Amino acid sequence: MFDTLSDRLSGIFTKLRGKGRLTEADIDATAREIRLALLEADVALPVVRSFVAALKERARGAEVSQALNPAQQIIKIVHEELINVLGGEARRLQFAKQPPTVIMLAGLQGSGKTTLAGKLAKWLKGQGHQPMLVAADLQRPNAVNQLQVLGGRAGVEVFAPEPGNGVGDPVAVAKESIEYARRHMRDIVIVDTAGRLGIDQEMMAQAASIRDAVTPDEVIFVIDAMVGQDAVATAEAFRDGVGITGVVLSKLDGDARGGAALSVRHVTGQPILFASTGEKLEDFDVFHPDRMASRILGMGDVLTLIEQAEAAFDADQKEKMTSKLLGGEQFTLEDFLDQLIAIRRMGPIANMLKMMPGMNQMKGQLDDLDDKHFDRVTAIIRSMTPAERANPKIINGSRRARIATGSGVTVMDVNQLLNRFTDAQKMMKQMGGMMGLPGGGRRKATKSPKNKRKGTKGGGRSGGGFPAGLPGGGMPQLPPGLDPSQLGGDDFKAPKLDFNKLFKRDN
């Protein structure tokens, strides 16, 4: 969504590179270009004015004039001001002291409100709660049925005493759901309310009546991030008419200019709590202003990538792979298949690579990537017998032909996979022998009066843990004290990679 704004800001910062000192003219020109970039991204005018004023004031201060690298200092200021515009710090849900916690969702029709209810319920269930969905949207055709389907997919109960489609009293349904939740030990109630194609008094009156009936702990406004300035105006109307306490950005994976996301926090005064980034129930997470600001500036989002990897690779899988490598066992195609499946659960490979610092410099190559290669490799491995996966050396010519036919690929594709896997096996074996040694390799045995045991402290298999970044080991961890905002920036040079070799693409 923020690609256009990211490209504009990157071009602005490139012009500042190499300047040992910034003049008043440089600061004015930079502020003017940033102002135009924000306006083109459909950011609200009051937000642009506030942002540019803060930028100019800080750029003329001592933190830039006395900086060793003024251009980098400007980037730092823009990064910090973007964080402020997006809300500063992530804000968590406010839970009731006495369950159930009541969360009321509001928004226009088509904003993704009902789908968001299912995503939020699934996320809360994953946090250890017992949420319940309430079908209080009785106007929109099939809204009740849609919520029931989403509740089934999320594995949560749906309170739907009325069929909807214009039948039933939504205020009564919402009120009855609270007592039902208490009786059935549901600690969170998510009330899905009706929307309209536009703001009208009837919708606001109904939403206000439901609010008064259930006294929600959170009134969350679901905003379509692709709508632009209209979304901000709608958020203001709900703030004044219903009294929202937070915002959720839906459809953040769209191709709109992103102005709503950068405007809604400043205009409404309410924090952005969550972001929805896809159609699946799993495409939902807490909104972190600092991480979003880093993405906009092309600094990546390493922390989110780490969290996604931790969620994709379960503890048993990581423990199994760690034990294998520490015990010197062979890395098999079955293990490789498990890793591929876990990686696919993290989402499209291009999206993951874009979270790495500096990868915005390769945006053209990343946009051309697809996940068909992963699916093709998975099909090849699944066409093998358990014995073939455990010992690829037994796969002769006739077996390769059978595997190719079963997976719908050519024998050459099977050969390439096996050759690459053989190289990977060798690498894994070497890495397994270097566990715990920062310099790599095993140290030779030493003997001294103080240490008669073979090896040195920290050496050998007993001294180290499973290195981050290997299959099964999750993603690389940040060094202690390192701010992710320091990764990337104008001077960051991404590694030169040939994605055509890393990922085979269809012609």
Sequence and secondary structure as in RCSB ss.txt:
>XXXX:A:sequence
MFDTLSDRLSGIFTKLRGKGRLTEADIDATAREIRLALLEADVALPVVRSFVAALKERARGAEVSQALNPAQQII
KIVHEELINVLGGEARRLQFAKQPPTVIMLAGLQGSGKTTLAGKLAKWLKGQGHQPMLVAADLQRPNAVNQLQVL
GGRAGVEVFAPEPGNGVGDPVAVAKESIEYARRHMRDIVIVDTAGRLGIDQEMMAQAASIRDAVTPDEVIFVIDA
MVGQDAVATAEAFRDGVGITGVVLSKLDGDARGGAALSVRHVTGQPILFASTGEKLEDFDVFHPDRMASRILGMG
DVLTLIEQAEAAFDADQKEKMTSKLLGGEQFTLEDFLDQLIAIRRMGPIANMLKMMPGMNQMKGQLDDLDDKHFD
RVTAIIRSMTPAERANPKIINGSRRARIATGSGVTVMDVNQLLNRFTDAQKMMKQMGGMMGLPGGGRRKATKSPK
NKRKGTKGGGRSGGGFPAGLPGGGMPQLPPGLDPSQLGGDDFKAPKLDFNKLFKRDN
>XXXX:A:secstr
  HHHHHHHHHHHHHHTT SS  HHHHHHHHHHHHHHHHHTT  HHHHHHHHHHHHHHHTSHHHHT SSHHHHHH
HHHHHHHHHHHTSS       SSS EEEEEE  TTSSHHHHHHHHHHHHHHTT  EEEEE   SSTTHHHHHHHH
HHHHT EEE  S BTTBS HHHHHHHHHHHHHHTT SEEEEE    SS  HHHHHHHHHHHHHH  SEEEEEEET
TSTHHHHHHHHHHHHHT   EEEEE TTSSS  HHHHHHHHHH   EEEEE SSSTT EEE  HHHHHHHHTT  
 HHHHHHHHHHHS HHHHHHHHHHHHTT    HHHHHHHHHHHHHT  HHHHHHTSTTGGGGHHHHHT  SHHHH
HHHHHHHTS HHHHH GGG  HHHHHHHHHHHTS HHHHHHHHHHHHHHHHHHHHHHTTTT TT S       SS
  SSS TT SGGG    TTSTTS S    TT  GGGSSSTT       HHHHS    
